[in-house]
Amino acid sequence: MADTIEVARLRELQRQAREQGEKSNSITARIAHYARADAYAAEIEAMQVVTA
């Protein structure tokens, strides 16, 4: 159950990071937001492998 909550939280953080990237005017900031979103996605995948 805690894993489900954690995955949901990470997905929300990933969505927010992507949104910030889309709104950002600075290329560097945009890349940072997308990199953060990708890092959250990697964490989500890792958690799903562990719980599978």
DRENVOKE-577271 format. One line per field, with one value per atom (N, C-alpha, C): x, y, z; atom name; residue number from 1; residue in three letters. Coordinates in pm, 1 decimal, always signed. Layout:
! DRENVOKE-577271
east	c(X  ...)
north	c(Y  ...)
up	c(Z  ...)
at	c(CA  ...)
i	c(NUM  ...)
aa	c(ALA  ...)
***
This chain:
! DRENVOKE-577271
east	c(+82.7  +0.0  +86.6  +189.4  +279.4  +347.0  +378.9  +440.8  +346.1  +217.3  +117.8  +110.4  +112.1  +107.9  +234.0  +349.1  +476.2  +478.4  +431.1  +426.6  +333.9  +220.1  +127.1  +192.4  +265.6  +334.2  +441.1  +517.9  +621.6  +560.6  +447.6  +381.4  +335.9  +285.0  +242.2  +362.9  +473.4  +594.9  +645.8  +636.6  +679.3  +593.5  +461.5  +369.5  +401.6  +424.5  +456.1  +587.5  +687.5  +816.6  +801.6  +721.8  +697.5  +625.6  +523.9  +450.4  +543.4  +629.1  +723.3  +817.4  +858.6  +945.0  +876.0  +747.3  +671.9  +652.1  +643.0  +619.7  +749.3  +862.5  +989.1  +1038.8  +1087.6  +1143.9  +1291.1  +1359.6  +1502.5  +1526.2  +1609.7  +1642.0  +1704.1  +1794.8  +1861.8  +1761.4  +1669.6  +1567.8  +1475.7  +1441.1  +1353.3  +1418.6  +1547.3  +1620.4  +1623.9  +1645.2  +1650.1  +1516.6  +1406.8  +1274.6  +1248.9  +1283.4  +1262.6  +1351.6  +1474.4  +1564.5  +1506.9  +1448.4  +1386.5  +1268.4  +1187.2  +1072.4  +1120.3  +1229.3  +1285.0  +1336.3  +1395.4  +1444.6  +1327.8  +1217.1  +1098.5  +1046.2  +1046.4  +999.3  +1085.9  +1216.7  +1307.5  +1279.1  +1250.2  +1216.4  +1087.5  +989.2  +861.2  +883.9  +961.4  +990.3  +1061.1  +1157.1  +1231.5  +1138.1  +1047.0  +953.1  +859.4  +818.1  +725.9  +794.7  +923.3  +998.3  +1009.0  +1036.6  +1052.3  +920.5  +809.4  +680.0  +615.7  +669.2  +607.5  +633.4)
north	c(-120.1  +0.0  +125.8  +124.7  +240.1  +261.1  +150.6  +161.3  +228.4  +195.7  +256.7  +406.7  +447.2  +589.4  +658.3  +593.5  +651.0  +666.8  +567.2  +576.0  +689.8  +702.4  +811.2  +946.7  +958.2  +1083.7  +1114.9  +1013.5  +1033.7  +1072.5  +1010.6  +1045.5  +1190.8  +1236.6  +1376.1  +1469.6  +1435.4  +1516.7  +1518.3  +1403.6  +1394.0  +1485.8  +1482.6  +1566.6  +1715.0  +1751.8  +1891.2  +1934.5  +1848.8  +1881.6  +1900.6  +1813.8  +1828.1  +1959.4  +1992.3  +2117.8  +2237.3  +2234.8  +2344.4  +2355.1  +2241.9  +2242.0  +2304.9  +2276.2  +2331.0  +2481.7  +2530.0  +2672.9  +2753.9  +2685.7  +2754.8  +2818.9  +2942.5  +3012.7  +2978.2  +2949.2  +2920.5  +2776.4  +2759.8  +2625.2  +2542.3  +2602.5  +2530.9  +2486.2  +2575.2  +2540.3  +2432.1  +2442.8  +2343.3  +2204.9  +2200.1  +2072.6  +2016.9  +2103.8  +2058.7  +1999.1  +2064.2  +2012.3  +1877.5  +1867.5  +1739.9  +1630.1  +1665.2  +1567.0  +1518.2  +1611.9  +1573.7  +1480.6  +1511.9  +1426.9  +1287.7  +1282.0  +1152.2  +1073.8  +1145.0  +1078.5  +1019.3  +1093.6  +1040.4  +917.7  +922.8  +808.6  +685.7  +705.8  +594.0  +535.9  +623.6  +575.0  +494.2  +542.7  +471.9  +333.2  +326.2  +197.0  +103.3  +155.8  +73.2  +19.5  +102.6  +58.1  -49.0  -34.3  -131.5  -266.3  -264.7  -389.8  -459.2  -380.7  -436.7  -496.4  -428.7  -474.0  -580.6  -602.3  -699.1  -842.6)
up	c(+0.0  +0.0  +0.0  +84.7  +89.6  -45.4  -114.0  -246.4  -344.7  -335.5  -424.3  -401.0  -273.3  -239.2  -289.8  -270.9  -315.9  -467.9  -540.9  -686.9  -728.9  -662.8  -695.2  -669.5  -558.5  -526.0  -631.0  -668.9  -770.1  -904.5  -939.5  -1065.8  -1064.6  -949.7  -937.3  -949.9  -885.1  -895.9  -1040.0  -1106.6  -1246.0  -1333.3  -1311.1  -1388.2  -1365.6  -1238.8  -1207.2  -1272.1  -1269.1  -1329.9  -1480.3  -1545.0  -1689.7  -1719.2  -1637.2  -1657.1  -1643.5  -1540.7  -1521.3  -1641.2  -1694.4  -1811.9  -1931.1  -1948.0  -2060.8  -2046.5  -1921.9  -1897.4  -1897.5  -1881.4  -1862.7  -1992.2  -1979.2  -2094.6  -2114.9  -2006.4  -2012.6  -2056.8  -2157.3  -2206.6  -2094.1  -2017.3  -1908.5  -1803.0  -1765.5  -1665.7  -1720.1  -1846.4  -1908.9  -1905.3  -1941.6  -1939.1  -1796.9  -1697.9  -1558.4  -1515.7  -1553.5  -1517.5  -1584.9  -1712.0  -1781.7  -1723.9  -1686.4  -1625.2  -1493.0  -1416.4  -1289.7  -1315.9  -1415.5  -1450.3  -1491.1  -1567.8  -1608.2  -1487.4  -1390.4  -1269.2  -1190.5  -1181.3  -1113.3  -1187.0  -1319.3  -1398.9  -1371.8  -1361.1  -1332.4  -1194.0  -1096.0  -962.0  -964.9  -1039.4  -1050.9  -1110.3  -1218.2  -1282.0  -1185.1  -1109.9  -1014.5  -906.4  -858.6  -754.8  -809.7  -933.3  -990.9  -1012.0  -1042.7  -1058.1  -922.3  -817.4  -682.8  -633.8  -661.6  -610.0  -698.8  -817.8  -910.5  -868.8)
at	c(N  CA  C  N  CA  C  N  CA  C  N  CA  C  N  CA  C  N  CA  C  N  CA  C  N  CA  C  N  CA  C  N  CA  C  N  CA  C  N  CA  C  N  CA  C  N  CA  C  N  CA  C  N  CA  C  N  CA  C  N  CA  C  N  CA  C  N  CA  C  N  CA  C  N  CA  C  N  CA  C  N  CA  C  N  CA  C  N  CA  C  N  CA  C  N  CA  C  N  CA  C  N  CA  C  N  CA  C  N  CA  C  N  CA  C  N  CA  C  N  CA  C  N  CA  C  N  CA  C  N  CA  C  N  CA  C  N  CA  C  N  CA  C  N  CA  C  N  CA  C  N  CA  C  N  CA  C  N  CA  C  N  CA  C  N  CA  C  N  CA  C  N  CA  C  N  CA  C  N  CA  C)
i	c(1  1  1  2  2  2  3  3  3  4  4  4  5  5  5  6  6  6  7  7  7  8  8  8  9  9  9  10  10  10  11  11  11  12  12  12  13  13  13  14  14  14  15  15  15  16  16  16  17  17  17  18  18  18  19  19  19  20  20  20  21  21  21  22  22  22  23  23  23  24  24  24  25  25  25  26  26  26  27  27  27  28  28  28  29  29  29  30  30  30  31  31  31  32  32  32  33  33  33  34  34  34  35  35  35  36  36  36  37  37  37  38  38  38  39  39  39  40  40  40  41  41  41  42  42  42  43  43  43  44  44  44  45  45  45  46  46  46  47  47  47  48  48  48  49  49  49  50  50  50  51  51  51  52  52  52)
aa	c(MET  MET  MET  ALA  ALA  ALA  ASP  ASP  ASP  THR  THR  THR  ILE  ILE  ILE  GLU  GLU  GLU  VAL  VAL  VAL  ALA  ALA  ALA  ARG  ARG  ARG  LEU  LEU  LEU  ARG  ARG  ARG  GLU  GLU  GLU  LEU  LEU  LEU  GLN  GLN  GLN  ARG  ARG  ARG  GLN  GLN  GLN  ALA  ALA  ALA  ARG  ARG  ARG  GLU  GLU  GLU  GLN  GLN  GLN  GLY  GLY  GLY  GLU  GLU  GLU  LYS  LYS  LYS  SER  SER  SER  ASN  ASN  ASN  SER  SER  SER  ILE  ILE  ILE  THR  THR  THR  ALA  ALA  ALA  ARG  ARG  ARG  ILE  ILE  ILE  ALA  ALA  ALA  HIS  HIS  HIS  TYR  TYR  TYR  ALA  ALA  ALA  ARG  ARG  ARG  ALA  ALA  ALA  ASP  ASP  ASP  ALA  ALA  ALA  TYR  TYR  TYR  ALA  ALA  ALA  ALA  ALA  ALA  GLU  GLU  GLU  ILE  ILE  ILE  GLU  GLU  GLU  ALA  ALA  ALA  MET  MET  MET  GLN  GLN  GLN  VAL  VAL  VAL  VAL  VAL  VAL  THR  THR  THR  ALA  ALA  ALA)
***
